[in-house]
Amino acid sequence: MGFAFMEDLDGYFCEKYANYDRLCVLKGYEMPKMQTTERREDGTDYSYTLPASTMRLALQRNRAQLLAELKEKMWDSSFSFSFRPLGPVERLKEKYGKDSFFKKLPALFQKYGVTAGEARARLTVDEYTWNRICKGIYRPTKNLIFSLAIALRMSLEDACQLLECCQLALDYAEVKDTVIAYLLSRNIFNPEMVRAALEEYKVDNLFLAEA
């Protein structure tokens, strides 16, 4: 018996997941009609292409079956265990930039009532690396930002702003991004529920410490 939220997660995933190359090859996937025609007020007809979102699982008749098949083929290939040092020019931009990660991070620590040390204690990042990330010497990875967002119980908006500081963004063509977006948007931070969601969708390679 799973958590009650799992059905909601599946529904969210079907609505948001946008890797159409992986969806359209699923056995039983019914390719929707992407072209349609409408009649204007003057009586003339015009054709146009429907948005790509028309291809999402939420609109498939047998979406539960398709989602189950997709889950069987999931794996997490987003490895990011090393952190890239910033070059001299990048470090200057990070230090003096108005919307840099270096400037944004302390404000988020204050907003969520933690110190840098308390935040690190919720992650599996060594102190040496963490200090250099906080000082703007190392560039944080996307996986680290996702982990920090869950550890600090961030809003989805704050997490997106932190990603933007590093020239990153949520990508709903990625399983991990879609699942993390669900957890943050629904304020689901219970460790067991988070773990269940990550395991269900085979999301790995995060830096979350065991609660």
WOTABEL-V902361 format. One record per backbone hydrogen bond with DSSP energy under -1.0 kcal/mol. CO is the residue of the C=O (numbers start at 1). NH is the residue of the N-H. If there is no record, write none. Layout:
# WOTABEL-V902361
co=CO nh=NH
co=CO nh=NH
This chain:
# WOTABEL-V902361
co=3 nh=6
co=5 nh=9
co=6 nh=10
co=7 nh=11
co=8 nh=12
co=9 nh=13
co=10 nh=14
co=11 nh=15
co=12 nh=16
co=13 nh=17
co=14 nh=58
co=18 nh=20
co=19 nh=23
co=20 nh=24
co=23 nh=26
co=26 nh=29
co=34 nh=50
co=36 nh=48
co=38 nh=46
co=40 nh=43
co=44 nh=40
co=46 nh=38
co=48 nh=36
co=51 nh=54
co=52 nh=55
co=53 nh=56
co=56 nh=59
co=57 nh=60
co=60 nh=63
co=62 nh=66
co=63 nh=67
co=64 nh=68
co=65 nh=69
co=66 nh=70
co=67 nh=71
co=68 nh=72
co=71 nh=74
co=77 nh=79
co=84 nh=139
co=87 nh=91
co=88 nh=92
co=89 nh=93
co=90 nh=94
co=91 nh=95
co=92 nh=96
co=93 nh=97
co=97 nh=100
co=100 nh=104
co=101 nh=105
co=104 nh=108
co=105 nh=109
co=106 nh=110
co=107 nh=111
co=108 nh=112
co=109 nh=114
co=115 nh=119
co=116 nh=120
co=117 nh=121
co=119 nh=122
co=120 nh=123
co=122 nh=209
co=126 nh=130
co=127 nh=131
co=128 nh=132
co=129 nh=133
co=130 nh=134
co=131 nh=135
co=132 nh=137
co=132 nh=138
co=133 nh=136
co=137 nh=86
co=141 nh=145
co=142 nh=146
co=143 nh=147
co=144 nh=148
co=145 nh=149
co=146 nh=150
co=147 nh=151
co=148 nh=152
co=149 nh=154
co=155 nh=159
co=156 nh=160
co=157 nh=161
co=158 nh=162
co=159 nh=163
co=160 nh=164
co=161 nh=165
co=163 nh=166
co=163 nh=168
co=164 nh=167
co=171 nh=174
co=172 nh=18
co=174 nh=178
co=175 nh=179
co=176 nh=180
co=177 nh=181
co=178 nh=182
co=179 nh=183
co=180 nh=184
co=181 nh=185
co=182 nh=186
co=183 nh=188
co=190 nh=194
co=191 nh=195
co=192 nh=196
co=193 nh=197
co=194 nh=198
co=195 nh=199
co=196 nh=200
co=197 nh=201
co=198 nh=203
co=199 nh=202
co=207 nh=124
